Amino acid sequence: MQDQKRSFPTVYNAISTSQLLEVFSAAPERLRKAIEGLTDDDLTAQPRPGKWSIKQIVFHLADSDTIGFVRIKLAFAQPGSAFPLYNQDSWVQTFDYQHKERSTMENAIRLMEILRFFTGSIFRQANGADWIKTGTHPEFGEMTLRNLLELYADHGERHIEQILDMRKLLGKEIKLPLMLVQRLY
């Protein structure tokens, strides 16, 4: 039996493209603020057993944006393409993100920043017809360029929210208002 793909959520349909682009573009700087002042022990703490540490989340965001960069370029320039799949847990374990140097983690944020800069320029280049160009996502099936913007805007905010929750558990809460209060899934 073939795997059933779930439909892409419609939660963000009412949010303007320009607002989503603002959220998408702000993620690297917001991520920096979310981890500011944390010690190396804080970054590697796992207050929820079996869940990623803050450091692992940061590397995951860079990984995800690397894959996202390719998916977005494929949807825009080669509509109908199949999007690459990756196993996020395997990457976190294989590349041993938990034990990477802090400077390497900071470079992961810089990578995310660069990828979002270039991907943001693709989104800003898009006109009306471009937003409905599609590719095939391994989990959601057919996705439009607009859906990809929604997905990656949400993804950054989702993990920033997760980091803020972890800071509370570590007794190091900060105030950083969320830019998207509702989640896609």
LINPE-V198561 format. One line per field, one symbol per residue. psi: psi as a letter, one per 40 degrees, with the letter a starting at -180 (. if undefined). A space follows every 10 residues. Layout:
psi=???
This chain:
psi=hihhiiihie dedehidddd dddddedddd ddddeheiid dddeigehhe iiiddddddd dddddddddd dddddddgie ihiiiihddd ddddefddei iddddddddd dddddddddd dddddhaddd eeiiihhdde ahiidddddd dddddddddd ddddddddde ffiihgiidh eiid.
